[in-house]
Amino acid sequence: MKSYFLTFTGLLILFTGVLTNKVYGQCTVGQPNISVQAEAFSSITIVEGTSTTLTSPVAGTTYQWTLDGINISGATSATYTIHSFANSDIGDYNVIVDSAILPNGVSLSIFNADVSDYDRDRQALIDFYNSTDGASWTNNTNWLTGPIETWEGVRVENCRVTELRLSGNNISGTIPSSFKNLTGLKRLSIRNNTISGILDITEMPSLLHLYVSNNNLTDIRFGNNNLLQRVHIQDNPFVSGKTIDISNMRGLIDFRAARLNLGGLTVSGDYNRLLYFIISENQIPGTLDISRMPNLILCYAHDNQFTNFNIGIGEALSRFYFYNNPVAAGKTMDISGMRKLLDFRVQGLGLNQLIMSGTYDEMLYFIIRDNQIGGTLDISMMPKLRLCYAFNNQFTDFRLGSHPELGRFYFYNNPVVPGKTMDISSMRKLLDFRVQGLGLSELIMSGSYDEMLYFIVKDNQIGGTLDISMMPKVILCNAENNFYDDLILPSNVTGADRTLTHLHIRNNNLHFDDLLPYSTIFDSFNFSYNRQRTVPTLVSGSTVSVLVGGGIDYIWTPSASNTSSVVVTASDTYSCEVRNASVPGLVIKSDPVFVTASSSRRSNHTAKTTKRLANSEDMMQVFPNPISVGEPIKIALDMGENQNAHINIYTIQGKKVINQVIDRKEKNSLYSIHSDGLVPGIYIISMEMGSKKINQKIIVK
């Protein structure tokens, strides 16, 4: 008789799955086909109620299957099938082939308690399917048919459902109460659906990942879920005022609870693994404390009710959004240790100090607007900066740096000391530049600004040429209330491809000849140029004159001939309005000046007026007069403390050649203005101080 022991020793007992069946550990689910082929495994566990087939490892003529050494009636084929595994089927199985019993069989046991868990998981999923209109899901493959591990989005391990992944699957309806029976879940991902009701995870202690954002859930009931690592629950219409307690979730890596109407968040202890903390757009009060989250990379806490903060060192922090919180005004924030910041937004907190030091090599977005921060705005240590909003603060100075990547710069409404120079010659990617109201005396620009769309420099003291010809895409330019005396617009401004839709240049030193090249487009877009600053009325003996480039019509008060220069015949206060019909609406006025006719005798009124004007002119003494070429012009000013004077020097033809802002800190001070570049001739020195304007003639020889 043949010995099968010698022939088949060393072979293994294998599980051979039928169709899509899966095996996890020793838990066989579905419809397994078990092939008994030798001795390596002596025990296999079978799920109650499943069909189990044993197959002889060798071929023969006759077969007899045995259970615990007793022949099984009728089991005389090469295979033996147990159609519904039950307690009576537990035992040791073997097969006798051609009267030779195999030396090693297999022991089959049954799941009891675990089968109940499996059944409960199955029923919980069925209830979930029925409660959320599973027939309408985008993908419901195999649901309610076959073993549950074949159902779309379901993963089973050791006869327990451990994962449910059904995000973005058009699921609507409520969560059934039996859903909490999925106690073996490790990952629940049902985000981006319209599931409503209450999610209860109090009995899911193994849960690691919870993704339920963007649904219609009204509440989530947490329990002792201290293994949770990733929690995404944002964008659900929670009942307003709910408090969430995460004080025992020490393993959190990623917590996102934005837009839930939360009224409180309980946080305590250390969160050493936490990288992402998103709690924005809630109603959370008290103190934002992230000082015990040392590895935090991202924090979004904006739009809450925080009145204080404790942000710690934040060495790993990259993005920090904390705007729109009613923080008590006057706080100091220290970000000197946050070297990895790339996006920092703390607008509207009433901060009065922001402590910074060193370099911020990764900073791209720096938004500190609407605070009370004073001192110097220093962004020179942010070489990659793309956007800076620092308007509505108390900065008195600035330090910009080169910033080749800067696209948007808003720095208006700050009490910067007047007379500063700003250099943007290296900022080639600027597309939105707003520095109105800073009292700048000079804006250094060079080259082209191919991306510039919005250029707003109004309410400064900038002179020279307003040249936006190097901004081919500019949409809006507002340069009102400056001292520009020339204008160059983009070459396409008169063509069909013009991008410029708003140009505001009122209250500068622009004359008709500066505007005439653009006369054909005055009415074709929003172009405002009236009014312009007044010009000095020049007096030489009994002759008064005004110098306005491109002027045609001269209307004198008192009435005189329609010329730019007239000889007075009576002592009076003279002024002129200059027009040119080709520049409609613009009237350039000259400053009134009292002139004494050589043949007239002073009346009492004239004497008083002359005395008043003399006293006014005493506010500015210019000497020596005349001066030599290259000699400094001395100006003695008598005006109140903390007042500023704007000094302009014009040629006799009315062209401005020098402008300078004098910052007055003391009374009766003496100032010098360099006369470099002046050639021999007659010049007009004009001083503006508030509403006062004084003109004096000086001769350079």
C-alpha positions in Angstrom: 0.0 0.0 0.0 1.2 3.5 -0.9 2.5 5.7 1.9 1.2 9.3 1.5 2.9 10.4 4.7 6.3 10.3 2.9 5.0 11.7 -0.3 3.2 14.8 1.1 5.2 15.9 4.2 6.3 19.5 4.1 3.2 20.7 2.2 1.1 23.6 3.6 -2.5 24.1 4.4 -3.7 26.9 2.1 -6.8 29.0 2.0 -8.0 29.3 -1.6 -10.4 32.1 -2.0 -13.4 31.8 -4.3 -14.1 34.8 -6.6 -13.7 38.0 -4.5 -13.4 36.4 -1.1 -10.8 38.0 1.3 -9.1 36.4 4.3 -7.7 38.4 7.2 -5.7 36.4 9.7 -7.6 33.3 10.5 -11.1 34.8 10.0 -12.6 33.4 6.8 -15.6 35.3 5.5 -17.8 34.9 2.5 -17.8 31.5 0.8 -14.3 30.0 1.3 -13.0 26.9 -0.3 -10.5 25.3 2.0 -8.0 22.8 0.5 -6.6 20.4 3.1 -3.1 19.6 1.7 -0.9 18.7 4.7 0.3 19.4 8.2 1.7 22.9 8.6 -1.5 24.4 10.0 -3.6 22.3 12.4 -6.4 24.8 13.2 -8.6 27.0 11.1 -11.4 29.2 12.4 -14.6 29.4 10.4 -17.3 32.0 10.5 -20.6 30.5 11.6 -23.1 30.0 8.8 -20.6 30.0 6.0 -20.1 27.3 3.4 -16.8 25.4 3.8 -15.3 22.8 1.4 -12.4 20.5 2.2 -10.5 19.1 -0.8 -8.2 16.0 -0.7 -4.6 16.9 -1.5 -4.1 13.6 -3.4 -6.0 11.8 -6.0 -7.2 8.2 -5.5 -10.0 5.7 -6.2 -11.8 5.8 -2.9 -12.2 8.5 -0.3 -13.6 8.6 3.2 -13.7 11.8 5.3 -13.5 11.7 9.0 -14.4 14.0 12.0 -12.5 13.3 15.2 -11.5 9.9 13.7 -15.1 8.8 13.0 -16.2 8.3 9.4 -18.6 10.9 8.1 -21.6 9.2 6.5 -21.8 9.9 2.8 -18.5 11.9 2.7 -16.9 9.6 0.1 -15.8 12.1 -2.6 -12.6 13.9 -3.2 -14.2 17.0 -1.6 -16.4 17.4 1.4 -18.6 20.5 1.8 -20.1 21.8 5.0 -22.9 24.0 3.8 -23.6 26.0 6.9 -20.8 25.8 9.5 -22.2 25.2 13.0 -21.0 24.2 16.5 -21.7 20.5 15.5 -19.1 20.8 12.8 -16.2 21.7 15.1 -13.4 19.2 15.2 -10.4 17.5 13.5 -10.9 16.6 9.9 -8.9 14.1 7.7 -9.4 12.0 4.7 -8.6 8.3 3.9 -7.5 7.8 0.3 -7.4 4.3 -1.0 -7.6 3.0 2.6 -4.6 5.1 3.6 -5.3 7.9 6.2 -3.3 11.0 5.8 -1.0 11.5 8.8 -2.0 15.2 9.3 -5.5 16.7 9.1 -7.0 20.0 9.9 -8.9 21.3 13.0 -11.8 23.6 12.3 -13.2 25.9 15.0 -16.0 28.5 15.0 -16.3 32.2 15.8 -18.9 32.9 18.4 -18.7 36.3 20.0 -16.8 37.7 17.0 -19.5 36.6 14.7 -21.9 38.7 16.6 -19.7 41.8 16.1 -19.5 40.9 12.4 -23.2 40.7 12.2 -23.7 43.9 14.1 -21.3 45.7 11.8 -23.2 44.3 8.8 -26.5 45.4 10.2 -25.2 48.9 11.1 -24.1 49.3 7.5 -27.4 48.1 6.2 -29.2 50.6 8.4 -26.9 53.4 7.2 -27.6 52.4 3.6 -31.3 52.4 4.1 -31.3 55.6 6.1 -29.3 57.6 3.5 -31.0 56.4 0.3 -28.2 54.1 -0.7 -29.9 53.4 -4.0 -29.1 57.0 -5.0 -25.5 56.9 -4.1 -23.0 57.7 -6.8 -21.3 54.4 -6.1 -23.0 51.6 -4.2 -21.3 48.6 -5.8 -22.1 45.3 -4.0 -23.9 46.9 -1.1 -26.5 44.5 0.5 -25.1 41.6 -1.6 -22.4 39.2 -0.7 -19.9 39.6 2.1 -19.6 43.2 3.5 -15.9 43.4 2.7 -16.9 43.4 -1.0 -19.1 46.5 -0.5 -17.8 49.7 -2.0 -15.7 51.7 0.5 -15.8 49.0 3.3 -12.7 47.4 4.7 -12.8 44.4 7.1 -10.0 43.2 9.3 -10.4 40.3 11.7 -14.1 40.1 11.0 -14.6 43.8 12.0 -15.3 46.8 9.8 -12.3 49.0 10.3 -12.7 51.5 7.5 -15.7 53.2 5.8 -14.7 55.5 2.9 -17.7 57.1 1.1 -16.6 60.7 0.6 -18.2 62.7 -2.2 -20.8 59.9 -2.9 -24.0 61.9 -3.0 -25.1 60.5 0.4 -28.1 62.3 2.0 -30.3 61.5 5.0 -29.7 60.9 8.7 -27.3 58.7 10.5 -29.1 55.8 12.2 -28.6 55.1 15.9 -27.1 51.6 15.1 -24.1 53.4 13.4 -22.4 53.6 16.8 -22.1 49.8 16.8 -19.2 50.1 14.3 -16.9 49.9 17.4 -14.0 48.6 15.4 -13.7 51.6 13.1 -10.3 53.1 12.6 -11.1 55.4 9.7 -14.4 57.1 8.9 -14.4 59.2 5.7 -17.9 60.5 4.7 -17.0 64.1 3.9 -18.5 66.1 1.0 -22.0 64.7 1.3 -25.3 66.0 2.7 -25.6 63.7 5.7 -27.6 65.2 8.6 -28.4 64.4 12.2 -26.0 63.6 15.0 -22.8 61.5 14.6 -22.1 59.5 17.8 -18.5 58.2 18.1 -18.5 57.8 21.8 -18.2 53.9 21.4 -15.4 54.0 18.8 -12.3 54.0 20.9 -10.1 52.7 18.1 -10.9 55.6 15.7 -7.7 57.2 14.2 -9.1 59.3 11.4 -12.4 61.1 11.2 -13.3 62.9 8.0 -16.9 64.2 8.1 -16.5 67.8 6.8 -18.9 69.5 4.5 -22.1 67.8 5.5 -25.3 68.8 7.4 -24.4 67.4 10.8 -25.9 69.2 13.7 -23.6 67.6 16.3 -20.8 65.2 16.9 -20.6 63.4 20.2 -17.0 62.6 21.2 -16.1 60.1 23.9 -12.8 58.8 25.1 -11.4 59.0 21.6 -7.8 59.5 22.8 -6.3 57.7 19.7 -7.6 60.3 17.2 -4.9 61.7 15.0 -6.8 63.5 12.2 -10.2 65.2 12.8 -11.8 67.0 9.9 -15.3 68.2 11.0 -15.5 71.7 9.5 -18.4 73.1 7.5 -21.3 71.5 9.3 -24.3 73.5 10.7 -23.8 72.7 14.4 -26.3 74.0 16.9 -24.8 77.4 17.8 -22.8 77.6 21.0 -21.6 74.0 21.3 -18.4 73.3 23.1 -15.9 70.6 22.0 -13.4 69.1 24.4 -10.2 67.9 22.9 -8.2 67.9 26.1 -7.6 64.1 26.0 -6.7 63.9 22.3 -3.0 64.0 22.9 -2.1 62.3 19.6 -3.8 64.9 17.4 -1.9 65.7 14.2 -4.5 67.5 12.2 -7.6 69.2 13.8 -10.0 71.1 11.6 -13.2 72.5 13.1 -13.9 75.7 11.1 -17.4 77.1 10.6 -19.2 75.0 13.1 -20.8 77.8 15.2 -18.7 76.6 18.2 -19.2 78.6 21.4 -16.2 77.0 23.1 -13.2 74.7 22.7 -11.6 73.0 25.6 -7.8 72.6 25.1 -5.3 71.7 27.8 -1.9 70.1 28.1 0.7 69.5 25.5 0.0 68.7 21.8 3.4 67.7 20.7 2.3 66.1 17.5 -0.2 68.7 16.3 0.7 70.2 13.0 -2.5 71.7 11.7 -5.0 73.6 14.0 -8.0 75.2 12.1 -10.8 76.6 14.3 -11.6 79.7 12.2 -15.1 81.3 11.8 -16.6 80.2 15.1 -17.6 82.1 18.2 -14.9 80.8 20.5 -14.0 83.3 23.3 -11.2 83.7 25.8 -7.5 83.3 25.0 -6.0 81.6 21.9 -3.3 79.5 23.5 -1.0 77.7 21.0 2.1 77.9 23.2 2.0 74.2 24.0 1.8 73.1 20.3 5.6 73.3 19.6 5.5 71.7 16.1 2.5 73.6 14.8 2.8 74.4 11.1 -0.5 76.0 10.5 -3.0 77.9 12.7 -6.2 79.4 11.4 -8.1 81.1 14.3 -9.6 84.1 12.6 -13.2 85.3 12.9 -13.8 84.2 16.5 -14.3 86.0 19.8 -10.8 85.7 21.3 -9.8 88.7 23.5 -6.2 87.6 24.2 -3.5 85.3 22.8 -0.5 83.3 23.9 1.3 82.1 20.7 4.6 80.9 22.2 7.8 80.7 20.1 6.3 79.0 17.0 9.6 77.9 15.5 7.8 75.7 12.9 4.8 78.0 12.3 4.3 78.7 8.6 0.8 80.1 8.4 -0.9 82.2 11.1 -4.4 83.7 10.6 -5.7 85.5 13.6 -7.7 88.5 12.3 -11.2 89.6 13.1 -11.0 88.9 16.9 -12.0 91.4 19.6 -8.5 91.4 21.2 -8.1 94.0 23.9 -6.4 97.0 22.2 -2.8 97.8 23.0 -1.3 94.3 23.0 2.2 93.4 21.9 2.8 90.4 19.7 6.3 88.8 19.4 7.1 86.8 16.3 10.9 87.1 16.5 11.2 83.3 16.8 9.0 82.4 13.9 11.6 82.1 11.2 9.5 79.8 8.9 6.5 82.2 8.6 5.3 82.5 5.0 1.8 83.8 5.5 1.1 86.0 8.5 -2.3 87.8 8.9 -3.2 89.7 12.2 -5.2 92.6 10.9 -7.7 94.4 13.0 -6.4 93.3 16.5 -5.5 96.8 17.8 -1.9 95.7 18.3 0.4 98.6 19.3 3.6 96.7 18.9 4.9 93.9 16.7 8.3 92.5 17.8 10.4 91.3 14.9 14.0 90.5 14.4 16.4 88.8 12.0 15.3 87.5 8.6 12.1 86.0 7.4 13.3 84.2 4.3 10.1 82.3 3.6 7.6 85.2 4.1 5.2 85.7 1.2 2.2 87.4 2.7 2.5 89.9 5.5 -0.9 91.5 6.5 -0.9 93.7 9.6 -3.4 96.4 8.6 -5.9 98.1 10.9 -3.8 98.0 14.0 -2.0 100.7 16.0 1.6 99.5 15.4 4.1 102.3 15.6 7.8 102.8 14.8 9.3 101.7 11.5 7.7 99.3 9.0 10.7 97.1 8.2 10.1 94.5 5.5 13.7 94.6 4.2 14.3 91.2 5.8 11.6 89.5 3.8 13.3 89.0 0.4 10.5 86.8 -1.1 7.6 89.0 0.0 4.7 89.1 -2.5 2.1 91.0 -0.6 2.2 93.5 2.2 -0.8 95.3 3.7 0.3 97.6 6.5 -2.2 100.5 6.1 -4.1 102.1 9.0 -1.4 101.9 11.6 0.9 104.4 13.4 4.1 103.8 11.5 6.3 107.0 11.3 9.0 105.5 9.0 9.7 102.6 6.7 12.5 100.4 5.4 11.5 98.5 2.3 14.5 96.7 0.7 14.5 95.5 -2.9 11.6 93.1 -3.1 11.8 91.7 -6.7 8.7 89.5 -6.0 6.4 92.1 -4.4 3.1 92.4 -6.2 0.8 94.3 -3.8 1.9 97.0 -1.3 -0.7 99.0 0.7 0.9 101.5 3.2 -1.6 104.4 3.4 -3.0 106.0 6.5 0.2 106.0 8.5 1.7 109.2 10.1 5.0 108.9 8.3 7.3 111.9 8.9 6.8 114.1 5.7 9.6 114.5 3.2 10.7 110.8 3.0 12.0 109.2 -0.2 10.7 105.8 -1.3 12.6 103.7 -3.8 10.6 101.1 -5.8 13.0 100.9 -8.7 13.7 97.2 -8.1 10.0 96.1 -7.6 9.4 94.9 -11.1 6.4 92.7 -10.3 4.3 95.4 -8.6 0.7 95.2 -9.8 -1.1 97.1 -7.0 0.8 100.0 -5.3 -1.0 102.3 -2.7 1.0 104.8 -0.7 -1.3 107.7 -0.5 -1.1 110.2 2.4 2.4 109.6 3.5 3.9 113.1 2.7 6.5 111.5 0.4 8.7 114.1 -1.3 10.2 111.7 -3.8 9.3 108.4 -5.4 12.3 106.7 -7.1 11.2 104.6 -10.1 13.1 103.2 -13.1 12.6 100.8 -15.9 9.3 99.1 -16.7 6.5 97.9 -14.5 4.8 95.5 -16.8 2.3 94.1 -14.2 1.2 97.3 -12.7 -2.6 97.7 -12.6 -3.3 100.1 -9.8 -0.9 103.0 -9.0 -2.1 105.2 -6.1 0.2 107.9 -4.8 -2.2 110.7 -4.0 -1.9 113.1 -1.1 1.9 113.2 -1.0 4.4 115.9 -1.9 6.0 114.2 -4.9 7.3 116.5 -7.7 8.9 116.1 -11.1 7.3 114.0 -13.9 4.4 111.7 -13.4 5.6 109.0 -15.8 3.3 106.0 -16.1 4.4 105.2 -19.7 6.3 102.2 -18.3 3.1 100.7 -17.0 1.5 99.3 -20.2 -1.3 97.5 -18.3 -2.2 100.2 -15.8 -6.0 100.5 -15.1 -6.1 103.2 -12.5 -3.7 106.0 -11.5 -4.5 108.4 -8.8 -1.8 111.0 -8.3 -3.9 113.9 -6.9 -2.6 116.4 -4.4 1.1 116.3 -5.3 3.6 118.6 -7.0 4.0 116.8 -10.4 4.8 119.3 -13.1 4.9 117.0 -16.2 2.9 114.1 -17.4 3.8 111.1 -19.6 1.0 108.5 -20.2 1.3 105.0 -21.8 1.7 105.0 -25.6 -1.6 103.0 -25.9 -3.7 105.6 -24.1 -5.1 107.0 -27.3 -5.6 103.6 -28.9 -8.3 100.9 -28.9 -6.1 98.7 -26.7 -6.0 101.3 -23.9 -6.1 99.7 -20.4 -6.3 102.9 -18.4 -9.8 103.6 -17.3 -9.3 106.0 -14.4 -6.7 108.9 -14.2 -6.9 111.4 -11.4 -4.2 114.1 -11.4 -6.0 117.1 -9.8 -4.1 119.6 -7.6 -0.6 119.2 -9.1 1.5 121.8 -11.0 0.4 120.6 -14.4 -0.3 123.2 -17.0 -2.1 123.2 -20.3 0.9 122.2 -22.3 1.3 119.1 -20.2 -2.3 118.0 -21.0 -2.7 119.1 -24.6 -1.0 115.9 -26.0 -4.0 114.0 -24.6 -6.8 116.4 -25.6 -8.5 113.8 -27.8 -9.1 111.4 -24.9 -10.4 113.8 -22.2 -14.0 112.6 -22.5 -13.3 108.9 -23.4 -12.6 107.7 -19.9 -12.6 108.8 -16.2 -9.9 111.6 -16.6 -10.0 114.3 -13.9 -7.4 117.1 -14.1 -9.2 120.2 -12.8 -8.2 121.9 -10.5 -4.4 122.4 -10.5 -2.3 124.3 -8.0 -2.0 128.0 -8.2 1.0 129.7 -9.7 2.9 132.8 -8.4 1.9 136.2 -9.6 5.2 137.9 -10.5 5.8 141.6 -9.9 8.4 143.7 -11.5 7.9 147.4 -10.8 4.4 148.2 -12.0 4.2 145.0 -14.2 2.4 141.9 -13.1 2.6 138.6 -15.0 1.8 134.9 -14.8 3.7 132.1 -16.4 1.4 129.2 -17.4 2.5 126.8 -20.1 0.0 126.6 -22.9 -2.2 129.4 -21.5 -4.3 131.4 -24.0 -7.0 133.4 -22.2 -5.9 135.6 -19.2 -8.7 137.0 -17.1 -7.3 139.5 -14.6 -8.8 140.8 -11.4 -9.1 143.8 -11.5 -9.8 143.7 -15.2 -6.9 144.1 -17.5 -5.9 143.1 -21.0 -6.0 139.5 -22.1 -2.3 138.9 -21.9 0.1 137.1 -19.5 1.7 140.4 -18.5 0.1 143.7 -17.7 1.2 147.2 -16.4 -0.9 148.2 -13.5 -2.4 151.7 -13.5 -3.8 151.6 -10.0 -2.6 150.1 -6.7 -4.7 147.0 -5.9 -4.5 143.3 -5.3 -4.0 141.5 -8.6 -4.6 137.9 -9.6 -5.3 136.0 -12.8 -7.3 133.0 -14.1 -5.7 131.3 -17.1 -7.7 129.1 -19.6 -7.2 127.2 -22.8 -10.3 126.0 -24.6 -8.5 122.9 -25.8 -8.3 121.7 -22.2 -11.9 122.2 -21.2 -12.8 123.0 -17.6 -9.3 123.7 -16.4 -8.7 127.1 -14.8 -5.2 127.8 -13.4 -5.2 130.6 -10.9 -2.4 132.9 -9.8 -1.9 133.9 -6.2 -3.2 137.4 -5.3 -0.6 140.0 -4.8 -0.8 143.7 -3.9 0.9 145.9 -6.4 1.5 149.7 -5.9 1.2 151.8 -9.1 4.2 154.1 -9.4 1.9 157.2 -9.8 -0.6 156.5 -7.1 -0.6 157.7 -3.5 -1.3 155.2 -0.8 -4.7 155.3 0.9 -5.2 154.3 4.5 -6.7 151.0 3.2 -3.8 150.4 0.9 -1.3 151.1 3.7 -3.0 148.6 6.0 -3.1 146.0 3.3 0.5 146.5 2.4 1.4 146.2 6.1 -0.5 143.0 6.4 1.2 141.5 3.4 4.6 142.7 4.7 4.0 141.0 8.0 3.0 137.9 6.2 6.2 138.0 4.0 8.2 138.5 7.2 7.5 134.8 7.8 10.1 134.0 5.2 13.4 135.9 4.8 15.6 135.0 1.9 19.3 136.0 1.8 21.7 136.8 0.4 19.8 138.2 -2.6 21.3 138.2 -5.1 23.4 135.1 -4.6 26.2 133.7 -6.7 26.0 130.4 -8.6 26.5 127.5 -6.3 26.0 129.5 -3.1 23.4 128.1 -0.7 20.2 130.0 -0.4 19.5 130.9 3.2 15.9 130.9 4.4 14.7 132.1 7.8 11.3 130.8 8.7 9.1 132.2 11.4 6.2 129.7 11.9 4.8 127.6 14.7 6.3 124.5 16.1 5.6 121.2 14.4 4.6 122.8 11.2 5.9 121.8 7.8 6.8 124.1 4.9 7.0 123.1 1.3 9.5 125.2 -0.6 9.4 125.4 -4.5 11.8 127.3 -6.7 10.6 128.3 -10.2 12.3 129.8 -13.2 10.9 133.1 -14.4 9.1 131.0 -17.1 7.3 129.0 -14.3 9.2 125.7 -14.5 9.8 124.2 -11.1 13.5 123.3 -10.6 13.7 122.6 -6.9 11.3 121.4 -4.2 12.0 120.6 -0.6 10.0 119.9 2.5 11.1 121.6 5.7 10.1 119.7 8.9 9.7 122.3 11.6 10.6 121.2 15.1 11.5 124.6 16.6 10.6 128.2 16.0 12.7 130.8 14.1 15.1 128.4 12.5 17.5 129.0 9.7 17.6 126.6 6.7 19.8 126.2 3.7 18.8 125.1 0.2 21.4 124.0 -2.2 21.4 126.0 -5.4 23.3 123.5 -7.4 22.1 123.4 -10.9 20.8 126.9 -11.0 22.1 129.1 -13.7 22.2 132.9 -13.6 18.8 134.4 -13.9 15.7 135.4 -12.0 13.8 132.8 -9.9 10.7 132.7 -7.7 10.8 131.0 -4.3 7.4 129.9 -3.2 6.6 128.7 0.3 3.4 126.8 1.2 2.5 126.3 4.8 -1.0 125.1 5.4 -3.3 127.6 3.7 -0.6 130.3 3.5 1.5 130.8 0.4 4.4 133.3 0.1 6.4 134.2 -3.1 9.7 136.0 -3.2 12.0 136.8 -6.1 15.7 135.9 -5.9 18.4 136.7 -8.4 21.2 134.2 -9.2 24.3 135.9 -10.7 
